[in-house]
Amino acid sequence: VGAEILLVHPDYLLATLGRAQLDAYAAKLAQRETAAYRYWQDTFVGSRPFVQVKAAPPYTPDQEKRVLLDPRARAQYDPQSSEYRF
């Protein structure tokens, strides 16, 4: 058994993008950094746990068999309950 891996430095990868793509990437990166910073600060002050442990699966007992046997089944995020549901 063998394997190969190719590592590309981010500078080389980003150099392949055009100006518009790079600007779009930079905007998305700034949004992700802002959200990550806010989450990190919320964990410091205790308003949010660092690791959120699920108490139950995202499907009901009636949906379990259908969800587990369907490889295309995907959960959707519900912002009202802050959970994923089918």
Secondary structure by P-SEA (a helix, b strand, c coil): ccbbbbbbcaaaaaaaccaaaaaaaaaaaaaaaaaaaaaaaaaaacccccbbbbccccccccaaaaaaacccbbbbbbcccccccc
